[in-house]
Amino acid sequence: MYIPPDFEVADRAWVLDLIDRFPFGLLVTSDERLSHLPMIAQVRNDELWVLGHVARANAHALSIANQSRATIVFTGAHAYVSASWYEKPYVTVPTWNYSAAHLCGILREANAWDVVVRLTAKFEHGADAWDPQRLEPSFREDQLRGIVAFEMRAQAIFAKAKLSQNRSPADRMRVIARLSQSPDQVAAQCAQDMQRALRR
């Protein structure tokens, strides 16, 4: 990923927060396979790990068995930024603001039940939450046979927050104001990320 110095993020807590807020990522392996998957991150012994699972019929099941090298991509809120919002709109051009993290490592198979329980705990909430513990044991085992869980230790992390840091403070506030007013929820979230970046 191309990361100019103005946009580089070295804060692992920022990466964890990005994954927590935008857990639907892209798994890319060295054998040229790609899968869009919900995943979660956890810290173990001060190392960042990513967990998820694929259908056993997914070709990525073989990648996991082969312990393939992988890159997992998470993308945060993003939005088009018109040059017309700047103080001097015709000495510059439009752009796109976004946040992203690439985590690189080696896949290995994980305990499927453990991963399912962790994913469910992340996404199920409230009094009517679906509880995998309530599944009939035989049905549960049958379902688990249909998936392959994985984990990957992030051996390298590349994180980027391109949020108008290269613009003047006044231009940054103009962009935040415009995106905050957008009916597009993702654009409005991008404005919130820009506000957070101002405080860093």
Secondary structure, DSSP 8 states (H G I E B T S, - for coil): ----GGGB---HHHHHHHHHH--EEEEEETTS-EEEEE-EEEEETTEEEEEEEEETTSTHHHHHHTT-EEEEEEEEEEEEE-GGGSSSGGGS--EEEEEEEEEEEEEEE--HHHHHHHHHHHH--STT---GGGS-HHHHHHHHTTEEEEEEE-SEEEEEEESSTTS-HHHHHHHHHHHHT-S-HHHHHHHHHHHHHHT-
